[in-house]
Structure formats: structure tokens, C-alpha cells
């Protein structure tokens, strides 16, 4: 595909970008490499999203980062009602959406390109971006562990709460250790062993639901 790109000025995105970069830098404890810095590409339609993705996307896909890339693709805030199923999109949600994608870029640097488990990568981005405040509280964990190599709409329901609980109860250092070593494991079972080594308990729904109950 061939694309023609022109500069697009948007104060909402610009301010969210600056704040998101600062907050993610502090959390991960890294300064983004000066060259090249992340860029943002605003898309105007579902057709443009599909063109970049190179397949027919689901209507909930409104922002993404291509694997290994440093460009955030995000749907124009004015097009959410007609080009997605996010019918009640606000300025606040748009800010957290951009920050979510910025967190993915930092995560990619910190993990040396490892994106598994998907629940951890998405959970960290949901937590850091502030999207937890936009979601209904989780009453019971039932499916986040299943999202290891593959994602989907379901991964967003529990993963942010999981990461929030881990940081609240065990601090930031342990989850950064988990992220930094995630690329050393080859499958779901090996990751579970790494998790237990760092946190001292098994990665299962029973333990996380007990933790959830203690924090209510």
C-alpha cells in the first residue's frame, strides 16, 4: 500500500501525548530513546483502519500499535459514532485511549518486544492510562488467564483490575520484574512458574478472587 501523510494538529491529542509520555517514563523508569520518538497517526474511517491492519477489523478496534512499531494509529474522535461501536466516546476517554497505546510502546521497550501474556500487556496499559476508572468493578475473575497468546474484546474486562491488585498489594517492582523476564519463557505454563517465583503464589482464579475479596 502507498500512503500520503500530512501533519495534523490536535491540542487534545498533543496534551495527552505529553502527559502519557511523562507518566509512562516514570512508571517504567526509562527515558524514551530520543530518536525516533513515538508518533501518532489519526485515521478518518474504518476503511483506513482496515487498510493499515490489512484485514477487516472489528468495530471496537479504534486504536493500535503495529508489532515492533513506534507509531500509534487512532481513529479521529469525530468519527467514533459512525466508524465504531464506541457511541459514547468523550474527550476524557480519547485521552486515556491514547495513553493506553503509549503504554504499549513503553511496555514493548521494557519487555524487549515480548507481548505475552496478552492479559498482562493490556492490563498494564489499562491501569496506567486511567481506564480502570471508566470500567465497572470486577466481581469475580473468570477468564483473564485464558488470554495468553491471543486477545479479543474479553481481555479488557478483567486484566486492568488484576494489574491494579498486584501493584496495590505487592508494589511496582515485582510487576516490572515479571514484565522484564516475560520474554525468557516460551509458553503459558512456564510463565505461571515465573509468576509463582516472583509473587510466591500460584497463578489461578482462586488466588486472585481471594485477593479481590480482601481488597473490597
N, C-alpha and C positions, 0 to 999 in steps of 0.2 A: 504494500500500500504506500501511497505517496500523500504526504500531508503538508499543508501550508499553515504556518503558525505565526500569529502576531501577538504583541504584548497586550495583556488585558489587565486593567486597573480596577481593583475592588478593595475598598477600605476594610470591609468586614473580613475578607479572606486574609488581607495583609496583616491586620492586627492579630487575628487568630494564629497565623503562621508564626509571628514573632513570639507570642506568648507560649505557643506549643513547643517551639524550639527550645526556649529557655527552661520550661518545666521538665521536658524530657531530658535535657542535658543534665539537670540537677539530679533527677532520679537515677539515671544510668551512670552518672559520674564520668561522662565523656564529653569532650568538645567535638562537635561535628567537624570532620575534615574540611578545611577551608575551600578546597576545590575537588569536585564540584559540590556546591550546596544543593539541597533538595529544591526542586522546582514544582510548581503547581500548574496543571493544565485544566482549564474549565471547559467542560463538554456541554453542548447545547441540546442533545437529543439522545434517545435510546439507540438510534442508528449509529451515532458516533461512539457510544459506549461499546456496542457490538463490534464496530469496526476495529477499535483498539484491542478488545478482548479476542477478536477473531472467532467468536461464536455467539449464538443467541443467548443473551443473558436473562436472568430472572428479573422481574420488576423491582425487587428490593435492592438490587445492585446499583448503588448511586455513587460509590467512591471506591478506589482501589489503587494498589501499587503493584506494578508488574514485578514478578520474581527477579531479584537482583538489580532492580532499577532504582533510580533516585528521583522519580517523578510521581507526584500524586495526581491522579485523574479524578475529578469530582464534577458531578452534574451541577449545572447552573441552578442556583437557588430559585430562580424564577420558573424553572421547568419541572419542579418536583411534582406538581399536581397533574401535569399532562404526560410526563415521561417516566413516572414511577408509581409505586403503590404507597409512598410516604405522603399522604394527603394533608397532614398537619405539621409540616416542616416549618420551623421557626428559625430566626437568626441564631438563637442560642443553640439549637440542635445542629445548625450548619457549622458553628464554631467547634462544637465537640466532635463533629464528624471529621473535620479537617485535622484536629488534634489527634484523633484516633489513628488516622493514616500516617501522620508524622511519627507517632509512637512505633508503628510497624517498621519504619525506616531505622529508627534507633535500635529497636529490638534486633533487626537484621544485622546491624553492625556488632552489637554486643554478643550475639549468638554465633557469629561467624557464618551467617547465612542459613542457620537451621531454623525451620519453621514448624517442627513437630515437638510436642503435640499442638494441634491447632487450638485446642481449648486454652492452652497457656498463652500463646501469641495473641489470641483475640481477648482473652481475659485481662492481660496486662494493658492492652490498648483501651479497653472499655474502662478499666479502673483509672488509668492516668488521664484520660480525656475528660473525665467527669460524667460519662454517660450512665453511670450507675444511678445518678440522681434522676434520670429520665425513665428508669425502668421500675416495674413493680417488684416488690421484695420477693425473694425466693423462699417458698415454704418448705420445700424438700428437694434435695438433689437426686435426679434420676437418670441423667443422660450425658453429662459433660465429659466423662471419661471416654465415652464412645467416639468422641471427635479427636482422633489421634492424627491420622493422615489425611482425612477428608473433612471438609467443613460443611456449610449449609446454614440455613436460617436458624436452626435449632441451637447452634453453638453459642449464640449470643445470649440466650436466656439465663444460663447459669454461670458461665465462665468468669464474668466480671465479679460476681459475688464470691466465687471461690478464691480468686486472687486477692480480693479485699480482705477476706478472712485470714488468709495466710500472712499477709503483711501486718494486719492488726494484731494477730496473736504471736507471730514469730519474727516480725521485723522485715526490713527490706533486704538485709544482707543474704538471708537464706534463699530468697526467690531469685536474686541476682546470681547466686551460686548455681541454682538449678538451671537458669537460662544459659549461663556460660558453659555448662557441661552437657547441655542437651544434645549438642552435635556429636558427642562421643558415643551415644547409644544408637543402636540400629533398629530397635523395634519397641513396641508398646510394653512388653514385659521387662526389657532392660531399663526403660525409663522408670517403671514402677520401682525397680530396685534402687535406682539413683534417687528417686524421691524419698524412699524409706531411709536411705543412708543419710540424707540431709535433714529430714524432718523427724525421723525416729518413729514413724507410724506408717501403716500400710495405706496405699492409695486406693481407697474403696469408698463407696457411698455411705456405708455405715459410719465410718470415722468422720466423714465430712458432715453428715447430718447431725452427729453428736456435737461437733464443733459449732455448727449452725445454731443448735438449740442453746448452747452455752452462751452464745453471743446475742441472744434476743433480749 
